[in-house]
Amino acid sequence: MAQQPAVDRAAFKQVIKLPALRVPTKACNDLMRKLRGFTFDLPKTKCIVHDGDRQDVRLLLLSQKVDPQAFSPELQAVLQQVEGWEVCSHDMQLDYQHFTADAVLRKLLPEGVEVPTSFESIGHIAHLNLRPEQLPHKALIGQVIMDKNPTIRTVVNKLGSIENEYRVFDMEVIAGDQAFETEVSQHGVRFRLDFSKVYWNSRLETEHARLVSSFQPGEVVADIMAGIGPFAVPAGKHGCKVYANDLNPESAKYLALNVQLNRVGAQVLPFNMDGRQFVRLLLATPGGPVPAAIPPGFRPPPGGVLFQHAVMNLPASAVEFLDAFRGAFDPASWAGRQLPLVHVYTFMKSETEADVITRVEAALGGKLDEPPSIHTVRDVAPNKLMLCVTFRVPQAVAFAGRQLSQQQQEQQQQQQETQGPAPAPATHAAEGSPAAKKPRT
Ligand SMILES: C[S@@+](CC[C@H](N)C(=O)[O-])C[C@H]1O[C@@H](n2cnc3c(N)ncnc32)[C@H](O)[C@@H]1O
């Protein structure tokens, strides 16, 4: 497709005649405040300018359509308090720098081609999702976005939809440098990432903060599809011990880097393996895999890691991974303890919440002990919601196929009776808190 030429900046040079008030210099700032809403307002311009060489007066510029002769009685009264004011006009020289990206594109794009309204920024990268009719103009659109956003050095357009395992999409640079490594800051946490190689979505910032704030300092978290660490690293900063895993070696690499950048090496341990294997490794499930990619120095304790939360943010398929919990828990280690809360993300499309719960139970291979809490994260597309389903691993699922002693059965029964109603993430007992400190058998 033919590409648009670079932006024709000269097309924006023009002189506009503005109504103005000539007022004594000393009265000018006060009058400007009182006439707010009527004064000239354009990026990179001032509404108070010199009047030739005169020092005793200034020109207060008004918006193009304002007629000072037709001011309301209240505004007339404000003006009457200023001595020696008069109405005049001023020729304002405008050029490219004075126009917003939206105004420039509205002028340069052909009629019928919609101006892109927004983009996601990831550090120095602007990420667009252009429509087919905008594609012939992608170079122009990219250039204008760079010109008007000084922190942007690379503009990319998404090609196709995300279908691969690592949730990374193909992209093309439509303006600026081929530089995909960047840094983002969220709630005081730094994340370095290569946008062309790992999953990142700035729109999940609120969700990351919501879930992390529901964890208690001291709790242990298993982040099974951790990406570059937007749950894991803040949770580590929050005082949690986090076992964080991602299958994508590039994500695992940046996860480890972000752990260092944010000095949470004592709190967050990164892994690079399949999520199912990771669950069974942490829980020391007999017959579970012992993959080569276990971080040096990590040996699951006998009976497994006792974690309070499992985070599974791979909405397209995380529910299918729930089978990893079935029969994975060591009865001796977990009897009498609260089983973990699982926070599994999923999409809901032409389904009811009851359908979603049925899917969760089918993947677990057993009924939930209590109704889950379901949080709507965001509208992904018309009729497609992203949800976070929070539930406690059911006892029958956790210990399925495992032999429980008489004493373990009694403890389990007791635990079930004291567990209380539906799980609410923020009220879950911390490891080390009285509710979590049940004796191990
Ligand atoms: C939607 S992203 C979420 C990443 C991160 N938790 C976040 O909130 O930004 C899903 C992640 O799951 C990872 N993933 C895909 N398949 C996986 C698997 N079988 N085991 C572990 N991680 C997997 C992808 O590489 C990707 O980083």
The ligand as an SDF file (V2000), in Angstrom:
LIG
                    3D

 27 29  0  0  0  0  0  0  0  0999 V2000
   -1.5540  -12.8350   30.0760 C   0  0  0  0  0  0  0  0  0  0  0  0
    0.1370  -13.0550   30.4560 S   0  0  0  0  0  0  0  0  0  0  0  0
    0.1460  -12.4600   32.1360 C   0  0  0  0  0  0  0  0  0  0  0  0
    1.5010  -12.1240   32.6560 C   0  0  0  0  0  0  0  0  0  0  0  0
    1.4920  -11.4180   34.0110 C   0  0  0  0  0  0  0  0  0  0  0  0
    0.9660  -12.2490   35.0630 N   0  0  0  0  0  0  0  0  0  0  0  0
    0.7090  -10.1120   33.9220 C   0  0  0  0  0  0  0  0  0  0  0  0
   -0.2460   -9.9520   34.6710 O   0  0  0  0  0  0  0  0  0  0  0  0
    1.0770   -9.2370   33.1240 O   0  0  0  0  0  0  0  0  0  0  0  0
    0.2530  -14.7810   30.5830 C   0  0  0  0  0  0  0  0  0  0  0  0
    1.6520  -15.3220   30.8010 C   0  0  0  0  0  0  0  0  0  0  0  0
    1.5680  -16.7430   30.8670 O   0  0  0  0  0  0  0  0  0  0  0  0
    2.7340  -17.2790   30.3080 C   0  0  0  0  0  0  0  0  0  0  0  0
    2.4610  -18.6960   29.9760 N   0  0  0  0  0  0  0  0  0  0  0  0
    1.8590  -19.1900   28.8790 C   0  0  0  0  0  0  0  0  0  0  0  0
    1.7670  -20.5210   28.9570 N   0  0  0  0  0  0  0  0  0  0  0  0
    2.3030  -20.8810   30.1470 C   0  0  0  0  0  0  0  0  0  0  0  0
    2.4940  -22.1210   30.8040 C   0  0  0  0  0  0  0  0  0  0  0  0
    2.1310  -23.2780   30.2460 N   0  0  0  0  0  0  0  0  0  0  0  0
    3.0990  -22.1220   31.9950 N   0  0  0  0  0  0  0  0  0  0  0  0
    3.4980  -20.9550   32.5920 C   0  0  0  0  0  0  0  0  0  0  0  0
    3.3520  -19.7480   32.0040 N   0  0  0  0  0  0  0  0  0  0  0  0
    2.7530  -19.7150   30.7960 C   0  0  0  0  0  0  0  0  0  0  0  0
    3.0280  -16.4000   29.1250 C   0  0  0  0  0  0  0  0  0  0  0  0
    4.3690  -16.4900   28.7310 O   0  0  0  0  0  0  0  0  0  0  0  0
    2.6360  -15.0130   29.6790 C   0  0  0  0  0  0  0  0  0  0  0  0
    3.7470  -14.3420   30.2030 O   0  0  0  0  0  0  0  0  0  0  0  0
  1  2  1  0
  2  3  1  0
  2 10  1  0
  3  4  1  0
  4  5  1  0
  5  6  1  0
  5  7  1  0
  7  8  2  0
  7  9  1  0
 10 11  1  0
 11 12  1  0
 11 26  1  0
 12 13  1  0
 13 14  1  0
 13 24  1  0
 14 15  1  0
 14 23  1  0
 15 16  2  0
 16 17  1  0
 17 18  1  0
 17 23  2  0
 18 19  1  0
 18 20  2  0
 20 21  1  0
 21 22  2  0
 22 23  1  0
 24 25  1  0
 24 26  1  0
 26 27  1  0
M  CHG  2   2   1   9  -1
M  END
$$$$
